[in-house]
Amino acid sequence: MRNVLLVRMGEIFLKGDNRMFFIKALVRHIKKAVEGTGCSVELTQGRIFLRDITDMEDVIRRVTRVFGVHSVSPVVQCEKDMDAICREAVEMMKSLSGTFKCAARRADKRFPLDSMQINEEVGYQVLTACPQLKVDVHKPQHELNIEVRENAYLYVEKIPAVGGMPVGTNGKAMLLLSGGIDSPVAGYMIAKRGVQLNCIHYHSFPFTSEQAKQKVVDLARQLSAYAGPIRMYVVPFTELQQELYQKCPESQLTILMRRYMMRIANRVAHRANCSALITGESIGQVASQTMDGLCCTNAVCDMPVFRPLIGFDKTEIMDYAEKIGTYQTSILPYEDCCTIFTPKHPQTKPRAEQLAESEKLIDGEGLMQRAIEGIEIINIMP
Amino acid sequence: MIYLDNSATTRPFNEVIEAMAMCMREEYFNPSSLYAPAMRAGRLLSAAREAIDQQLGGGTRVIFTSGGTEADNLALLGVARNLRGRKGHFITTKVEHPAILETAAELERQGHEVSYIGVDENCVVDVDTLVEAVRPDTALVSVMQVNNEVGAQMPIEEISRRVKEKNPRTLIHVDGVQGFLRVPMSMRKMGVDLYSLSGHKIHGPKGVGALAMAGNARVQCIAFGGGQEEGLRSGTENVPGIAGLGQAVRSYARLGDTAPHMMACKQRLAQRVLDSIPGAHVNGDLAHGAAHILNITFPAKGEVLLHALEGAGILCSTGSACASHKKSASHVLTAMGVSDREIDGALRFSFCPENTLEEMDETATQLAKNVELLRKFVRR
């Protein structure tokens, strides 16, 4: 029987008394990921097995992108009987060449042979039947694993998965999602650590179009393939931008806009029971992301702001975006109109006190309140 | 909703939708099959052919294609292939649709020569220069009937007469996608050898069009297969699409001369805009352009104004819809000598017989309101 998949969890094993909490979350996410494929998910003695798989490749593809899964192995299951085990072992190894070793594990101590004896016996049988193979116990090319539990399980292949922690086991955070390349990657990285995502997006109709908004919805949907359902808050931002443009110094427009975005995100995040904000900022990438700029935008938030890309180069971020599949959507050319609000010579060394002075020129509180009242909520399902 | 983007596409007539549904439900046979029901499907094709032929002055052969773009490709590449290996000379204008300009670029890559003739400030091609460019080896002159961005009408009859005086063997192709049924065309009388048209610009379905050919015009096919459409366009005929196109032609023709009404709409909108918005001006010739296309530059960013109108339920376009997802400035307006800044503020309104004068008033009001609002936010 070769329709069984063994799923290994990574860091969850480091957890103490609440280990089951993490494992149960992981099982739930795996079940969700393989929904509709007809296979069953089984948790036995700290191992996750998927059985009755019809399309192994499809199931591997789905499971290896669930956060919290460290690696998977297609497994042959047979009776706890040395003849059966050796027969399956030979069957598995005969198409391979090079060096191998056997690594037996006897969880069922009633089994008559101990681990070393299993290794010897299986190794002998394999060597006899497959003359092209040699044993190397230190650096083998293939490791034939034999586990004796309620059944015997054999596997050679070990396919790496995304790793991380099951989504939802580490609280909830609000991602500031633009249409760019960076913010989806930032969201992915934090979600990978088990954090459930909410998104907030600022929409300046008619300066940015419906297509620009749809693009962000598409990006959120791509993220949700990893991070599960995402609630997206779309904030009408036109009025605030117009006020800033008309009343505040031009060179500060971007940084002031960023501060209001952070303020609104901070408020909405509290309301949505998020405990942190996530941005795609990286030091020095654009004028508003200089050290001084970051200090000024950071100063208006009272919750932690996670910036997982802070030390990344643009090209590294682009590679990451390609890898998670958001790059092609991110580079669609829709928000050009927003350039109306970008200053020709933005301040690169803003000071918080100066900005606070400029902010007195507009009714920030009223504008933010109206923006928040006008929020459109979009629930995005994977 | 006020729909003023009829040069991008039109809402199909109800009769068209019904004709197509009927065709798919009942006349789903392959016209090439040998039994009687297949002949009924074949008759739908001939009825559409006749309807088009009648609107083009008679005596034409109609080759159905997947639309205007394919018809343009078939005309240019088909004539080039008919040279059987010789390199030829082609003439077109700088303001054609990409379906022509990109095909012409392909002709150049194949080793043919192409002359691109400029236009005046109203987007009308310079006929003297065009005729001067005609050579003994000029195989084809391709000129659009109506420009899709500003509505300029090209002097087809004059071009054809003078070109043929100079070289009787040169064929005349007219891209009539924006002109068919809205501007009169008699291929025989005007000396047009090849004429492209599209279904969805005249309240028919998308995905169907035709290349109409004068009796003696010759092109070679550009795709190979079962030999349908005189061997010029192989592939099982798009029967429901063609039936829909035929119905659209008949329904449109039944409306009579629609130009005066659309011209009244165009004049009304232009007048009210010019009166209420200082700094706005019409691109192209308001009086002599086609009745259904109006291009205006506003003192605001066109794309933003477009979305502001969208917010008020009015749909129009910047440049042409086909070019709208490219971010470069309109090649048509550039050829007319319009500056990049003015192009940035240009919107195209295109009408159909169903538009009303009230819609024009409402549009002008919304334009004035939003331009005033946006004027504060031009880039400093």
Interface residues (C-beta under 8 A of the other chain):
Chain A: F205 P206 F207 T208 S209 E210 Q242 Y245 Q246 E250 P333 D336 C337 T339 I340 F341 K344
Chain B: K301 E303 V304 L305 L306 H307 A308 E310 G311 K327 K376 F377 V378 R379 R380
